[in-house]
């Protein structure tokens, strides 16, 4: 999980963590845990984030599948 890159993409789209958590239907603390790598994103959440942030395949791999 590459939290910094995800946050950068959110900033590019003008989205706050609170707004993203609202769109995903999860609370902000849960989103923060997932972004920090303490918990995993569900497949549906990854798909939603990808659509919202208009991520390409390289962005998705860099964010969600980074070591």
The first five atom37 places (N, CA, C, CB, O) and aatype in JSON, in Angstrom:
{
  "aatype": [20, 20, 20, 20, 20, 20, 20, 20, 20, 20, 20, 20, 20, 20, 20, 20, 20, 20, 20, 20, 20, 20, 20, 20, 20, 20, 20, 20, 20, 20, 20, 20, 20, 20, 20, 20, 20, 20, 20, 20, 20, 20, 20, 20, 20, 20, 20, 20, 20, 20, 20, 20, 20, 20, 20, 20, 20, 20, 20, 20, 20, 20, 20, 20, 20, 20, 20],
  "atom_mask": [
    [1, 1, 1, 1, 1],
    [1, 1, 1, 1, 1],
    [1, 1, 1, 1, 1],
    [1, 1, 1, 1, 1],
    [1, 1, 1, 1, 1],
    [1, 1, 1, 1, 1],
    [1, 1, 1, 1, 1],
    [1, 1, 1, 1, 1],
    [1, 1, 1, 1, 1],
    [1, 1, 1, 1, 1],
    [1, 1, 1, 1, 1],
    [1, 1, 1, 1, 1],
    [1, 1, 1, 1, 1],
    [1, 1, 1, 1, 1],
    [1, 1, 1, 1, 1],
    [1, 1, 1, 1, 1],
    [1, 1, 1, 1, 1],
    [1, 1, 1, 1, 1],
    [1, 1, 1, 1, 1],
    [1, 1, 1, 1, 1],
    [1, 1, 1, 1, 1],
    [1, 1, 1, 1, 1],
    [1, 1, 1, 1, 1],
    [1, 1, 1, 1, 1],
    [1, 1, 1, 1, 1],
    [1, 1, 1, 1, 1],
    [1, 1, 1, 1, 1],
    [1, 1, 1, 1, 1],
    [1, 1, 1, 1, 1],
    [1, 1, 1, 1, 1],
    [1, 1, 1, 1, 1],
    [1, 1, 1, 1, 1],
    [1, 1, 1, 1, 1],
    [1, 1, 1, 1, 1],
    [1, 1, 1, 1, 1],
    [1, 1, 1, 1, 1],
    [1, 1, 1, 1, 1],
    [1, 1, 1, 1, 1],
    [1, 1, 1, 1, 1],
    [1, 1, 1, 1, 1],
    [1, 1, 1, 1, 1],
    [1, 1, 1, 1, 1],
    [1, 1, 1, 1, 1],
    [1, 1, 1, 1, 1],
    [1, 1, 1, 1, 1],
    [1, 1, 1, 1, 1],
    [1, 1, 1, 1, 1],
    [1, 1, 1, 1, 1],
    [1, 1, 1, 1, 1],
    [1, 1, 1, 1, 1],
    [1, 1, 1, 1, 1],
    [1, 1, 1, 1, 1],
    [1, 1, 1, 1, 1],
    [1, 1, 1, 1, 1],
    [1, 1, 1, 1, 1],
    [1, 1, 1, 1, 1],
    [1, 1, 1, 1, 1],
    [1, 1, 1, 1, 1],
    [1, 1, 1, 1, 1],
    [1, 1, 1, 1, 1],
    [1, 1, 1, 1, 1],
    [1, 1, 1, 1, 1],
    [1, 1, 1, 1, 1],
    [1, 1, 1, 1, 1],
    [1, 1, 1, 1, 1],
    [1, 1, 1, 1, 1],
    [1, 1, 1, 1, 1]
  ],
  "atom_positions": [
    [[0.84, -1.17, 0.0], [0.0, 0.0, 0.0], [0.89, 1.24, 0.0], [-0.96, 0.0, 1.22], [1.76, 1.4, 0.86]],
    [[0.67, 2.1, -0.97], [1.45, 3.33, -1.08], [0.54, 4.5, -0.7], [2.02, 3.51, -2.52], [-0.1, 5.12, -1.54]],
    [[0.52, 4.79, 0.6], [-0.37, 5.83, 1.14], [-0.06, 7.2, 0.56], [-0.26, 5.87, 2.66], [-0.98, 7.96, 0.25]],
    [[1.21, 7.53, 0.42], [1.58, 8.85, -0.08], [1.07, 9.08, -1.5], [3.1, 9.03, -0.05], [0.59, 10.17, -1.82]],
    [[1.17, 8.07, -2.34], [0.7, 8.22, -3.72], [-0.82, 8.32, -3.77], [1.18, 7.02, -4.59], [-1.36, 9.1, -4.56]],
    [[-1.5, 7.55, -2.94], [-2.96, 7.64, -2.88], [-3.38, 9.03, -2.42], [-3.54, 6.56, -1.93], [-4.28, 9.63, -3.0]],
    [[-2.74, 9.54, -1.39], [-3.07, 10.89, -0.9], [-2.8, 11.94, -1.98], [-2.24, 11.21, 0.37], [-3.57, 12.89, -2.13]],
    [[-1.72, 11.77, -2.73], [-1.41, 12.71, -3.81], [-2.5, 12.7, -4.87], [-0.05, 12.37, -4.45], [-2.89, 13.75, -5.38]],
    [[-2.99, 11.51, -5.21], [-4.07, 11.4, -6.21], [-5.36, 12.02, -5.67], [-4.3, 9.92, -6.59], [-6.11, 12.64, -6.42]],
    [[-5.61, 11.85, -4.39], [-6.79, 12.47, -3.79], [-6.68, 13.99, -3.85], [-6.97, 12.01, -2.33], [-7.66, 14.67, -4.15]],
    [[-5.52, 14.52, -3.56], [-5.3, 15.97, -3.61], [-5.49, 16.48, -5.03], [-3.89, 16.33, -3.1], [-6.08, 17.53, -5.24]],
    [[-4.98, 15.73, -6.02], [-5.15, 16.11, -7.43], [-6.63, 16.29, -7.78], [-4.52, 15.06, -8.35], [-6.99, 17.16, -8.56]],
    [[-7.46, 15.44, -7.2], [-8.91, 15.47, -7.47], [-9.67, 16.36, -6.49], [-9.48, 14.06, -7.43], [-10.89, 16.5, -6.59]],
    [[-8.94, 16.95, -5.55], [-9.57, 17.86, -4.6], [-10.41, 17.17, -3.54], [-10.42, 18.83, -5.33], [-11.38, 17.74, -3.04]],
    [[-10.04, 15.93, -3.2], [-10.8, 15.15, -2.21], [-10.06, 15.05, -0.89], [-11.1, 13.76, -2.75], [-8.85, 14.81, -0.86]],
    [[-10.78, 15.24, 0.19], [-10.22, 15.05, 1.52], [-10.46, 13.59, 1.94], [-10.86, 16.04, 2.55], [-11.22, 12.86, 1.31]],
    [[-9.79, 13.21, 3.0], [-10.0, 11.87, 3.56], [-11.45, 11.71, 4.0], [-9.04, 11.61, 4.75], [-12.04, 10.65, 3.82]],
    [[-12.01, 12.75, 4.58], [-13.4, 12.7, 5.02], [-14.35, 12.5, 3.84], [-13.76, 13.99, 5.78], [-15.29, 11.7, 3.92]],
    [[-14.12, 13.22, 2.76], [-14.97, 13.07, 1.58], [-14.85, 11.67, 0.98], [-14.62, 14.12, 0.53], [-15.84, 11.07, 0.58]],
    [[-13.63, 11.16, 0.93], [-13.41, 9.82, 0.37], [-14.09, 8.77, 1.25], [-11.91, 9.52, 0.25], [-14.69, 7.84, 0.72]],
    [[-13.99, 8.91, 2.55], [-14.63, 7.93, 3.43], [-16.15, 7.98, 3.28], [-14.23, 8.19, 4.91], [-16.81, 6.95, 3.33]],
    [[-16.71, 9.18, 3.08], [-18.16, 9.31, 2.86], [-18.58, 8.59, 1.58], [-18.56, 10.79, 2.78], [-19.58, 7.88, 1.56]],
    [[-17.81, 8.77, 0.52], [-18.12, 8.14, -0.76], [-18.04, 6.62, -0.63], [-17.16, 8.64, -1.86], [-18.86, 5.9, -1.21]],
    [[-17.06, 6.14, 0.12], [-16.88, 4.69, 0.28], [-17.86, 4.09, 1.28], [-15.46, 4.39, 0.71], [-18.04, 2.87, 1.33]],
    [[-18.49, 4.94, 2.09], [-19.42, 4.46, 3.09], [-18.76, 3.84, 4.3], [-20.33, 3.46, 2.47], [-19.32, 2.95, 4.95]],
    [[-17.54, 4.32, 4.61], [-16.83, 3.85, 5.8], [-16.44, 5.08, 6.61], [-15.56, 2.98, 5.41], [-16.41, 6.19, 6.1]],
    [[-16.13, 4.86, 7.9], [-15.75, 6.02, 8.7], [-14.3, 6.4, 8.43], [-15.97, 5.74, 10.2], [-13.52, 5.61, 7.89]],
    [[-13.95, 7.62, 8.8], [-12.64, 8.15, 8.5], [-11.52, 7.35, 9.15], [-12.55, 9.59, 8.93], [-10.46, 7.18, 8.56]],
    [[-11.74, 6.87, 10.35], [-10.71, 6.08, 11.04], [-10.43, 4.78, 10.29], [-11.15, 5.77, 12.48], [-9.29, 4.35, 10.18]],
    [[-11.49, 4.16, 9.78], [-11.33, 2.93, 9.01], [-10.53, 3.2, 7.74], [-12.7, 2.32, 8.66], [-9.64, 2.43, 7.39]],
    [[-10.86, 4.28, 7.05], [-10.11, 4.64, 5.84], [-8.65, 4.9, 6.18], [-10.74, 5.87, 5.16], [-7.76, 4.47, 5.45]],
    [[-8.39, 5.59, 7.26], [-7.01, 5.87, 7.67], [-6.25, 4.58, 7.93], [-6.99, 6.75, 8.91], [-5.08, 4.46, 7.54]],
    [[-6.89, 3.62, 8.6], [-6.24, 2.32, 8.86], [-5.92, 1.61, 7.54], [-7.13, 1.42, 9.74], [-4.85, 1.03, 7.39]],
    [[-6.84, 1.66, 6.63], [-6.63, 1.01, 5.33], [-5.53, 1.71, 4.54], [-7.94, 0.99, 4.51], [-4.7, 1.05, 3.91]],
    [[-5.51, 3.02, 4.59], [-4.49, 3.76, 3.86], [-3.1, 3.55, 4.46], [-4.84, 5.23, 3.83], [-2.11, 3.59, 3.74]],
    [[-3.04, 3.34, 5.75], [-1.74, 3.13, 6.4], [-1.24, 1.69, 6.25], [-1.84, 3.48, 7.87], [-0.1, 1.39, 6.57]],
    [[-2.12, 0.82, 5.74], [-1.73, -0.58, 5.55], [-2.05, -1.47, 6.73], [-0.28, -0.65, 5.25], [-1.75, -2.67, 6.7]],
    [[-2.65, -0.92, 7.77], [-2.99, -1.71, 8.95], [-4.17, -2.64, 8.67], [-3.32, -0.79, 10.14], [-4.37, -3.63, 9.37]],
    [[-4.94, -2.32, 7.66], [-6.1, -3.11, 7.26], [-6.15, -3.1, 5.73], [-7.45, -2.55, 7.9], [-5.61, -2.19, 5.11]],
    [[-6.79, -4.09, 5.14], [-6.84, -4.19, 3.68], [-8.11, -3.56, 3.12], [-6.75, -5.64, 3.25], [-9.17, -3.59, 3.74]],
    [[-7.97, -2.99, 1.93], [-9.13, -2.52, 1.19], [-9.85, -3.72, 0.59], [-8.72, -1.5, 0.09], [-9.22, -4.69, 0.19]],
    [[-11.16, -3.63, 0.54], [-11.96, -4.64, -0.16], [-11.88, -4.36, -1.66], [-13.45, -4.64, 0.34], [-11.6, -3.23, -2.07]],
    [[-12.13, -5.38, -2.45], [-12.08, -5.24, -3.9], [-13.02, -4.13, -4.37], [-12.43, -6.56, -4.58], [-12.64, -3.32, -5.22]],
    [[-14.23, -4.08, -3.84], [-15.21, -3.06, -4.23], [-14.7, -1.66, -3.89], [-16.56, -3.32, -3.54], [-14.94, -0.71, -4.64]],
    [[-14.01, -1.52, -2.77], [-13.46, -0.22, -2.38], [-12.37, 0.22, -3.35], [-12.91, -0.27, -0.95], [-12.29, 1.39, -3.73]],
    [[-11.52, -0.72, -3.74], [-10.46, -0.42, -4.7], [-11.08, 0.03, -6.03], [-9.54, -1.66, -4.92], [-10.61, 0.98, -6.65]],
    [[-12.13, -0.66, -6.45], [-12.79, -0.29, -7.69], [-13.41, 1.1, -7.6], [-13.87, -1.32, -8.04], [-13.3, 1.9, -8.53]],
    [[-14.05, 1.38, -6.48], [-14.65, 2.71, -6.28], [-13.59, 3.81, -6.29], [-15.43, 2.76, -4.97], [-13.75, 4.83, -6.96]],
    [[-12.52, 3.59, -5.56], [-11.44, 4.57, -5.49], [-10.85, 4.79, -6.88], [-10.35, 4.11, -4.51], [-10.59, 5.93, -7.27]],
    [[-10.65, 3.72, -7.61], [-10.08, 3.82, -8.96], [-10.97, 4.64, -9.88], [-9.87, 2.43, -9.55], [-10.48, 5.45, -10.67]],
    [[-12.27, 4.45, -9.77], [-13.2, 5.22, -10.6], [-13.22, 6.68, -10.17], [-14.62, 4.61, -10.52], [-13.17, 7.58, -11.02]],
    [[-13.31, 6.92, -8.88], [-13.39, 8.29, -8.37], [-12.15, 9.09, -8.73], [-13.58, 8.27, -6.85], [-12.24, 10.25, -9.14]],
    [[-10.99, 8.47, -8.56], [-9.73, 9.16, -8.81], [-9.25, 9.01, -10.25], [-8.67, 8.64, -7.88], [-8.22, 9.57, -10.62]],
    [[-9.99, 8.27, -11.06], [-9.66, 8.04, -12.47], [-8.25, 7.47, -12.61], [-9.8, 9.34, -13.28], [-7.42, 7.99, -13.36]],
    [[-8.0, 6.4, -11.86], [-6.69, 5.77, -11.85], [-6.52, 4.85, -13.06], [-6.47, 4.99, -10.55], [-7.47, 4.17, -13.46]],
    [[-5.33, 4.83, -13.62], [-5.04, 3.85, -14.66], [-4.43, 2.61, -13.98], [-4.06, 4.44, -15.75], [-4.23, 2.6, -12.77]],
    [[-4.15, 1.59, -14.76], [-3.63, 0.34, -14.18], [-2.31, 0.55, -13.45], [-3.45, -0.7, -15.28], [-2.08, -0.06, -12.4]],
    [[-1.44, 1.39, -13.99], [-0.16, 1.65, -13.33], [-0.36, 2.31, -11.98], [0.74, 2.53, -14.21], [0.29, 1.95, -10.99]],
    [[-1.28, 3.28, -11.93], [-1.58, 3.95, -10.65], [-2.13, 2.95, -9.65], [-2.59, 5.1, -10.86], [-1.72, 2.94, -8.49]],
    [[-3.05, 2.1, -10.09], [-3.65, 1.11, -9.18], [-2.59, 0.19, -8.61], [-4.72, 0.29, -9.91], [-2.56, -0.06, -7.4]],
    [[-1.71, -0.3, -9.47], [-0.65, -1.19, -8.99], [0.29, -0.46, -8.04], [0.15, -1.76, -10.16], [0.69, -1.01, -7.01]],
    [[0.63, 0.78, -8.37], [1.54, 1.55, -7.53], [0.93, 1.83, -6.15], [1.91, 2.88, -8.22], [1.64, 1.83, -5.15]],
    [[-0.38, 2.05, -6.11], [-1.04, 2.35, -4.84], [-1.34, 1.1, -4.03], [-2.32, 3.12, -5.09], [-0.91, 0.98, -2.88]],
    [[-2.07, 0.18, -4.62], [-2.63, -0.93, -3.85], [-1.75, -2.17, -3.77], [-3.92, -1.31, -4.43], [-1.97, -3.02, -2.91]],
    [[-0.76, -2.28, -4.65], [0.02, -3.5, -4.66], [1.5, -3.24, -4.45], [-0.18, -4.22, -5.96], [2.35, -4.06, -4.79]],
    [[1.82, -2.08, -3.87], [3.2, -1.73, -3.56], [3.63, -2.46, -2.28], [3.37, -0.2, -3.41], [2.82, -2.75, -1.41]],
    [[4.89, -2.73, -2.21], [5.43, -3.4, -1.0], [5.72, -2.41, 0.09], [6.7, -4.18, -1.33], [6.18, -2.79, 1.16]]
  ]
}
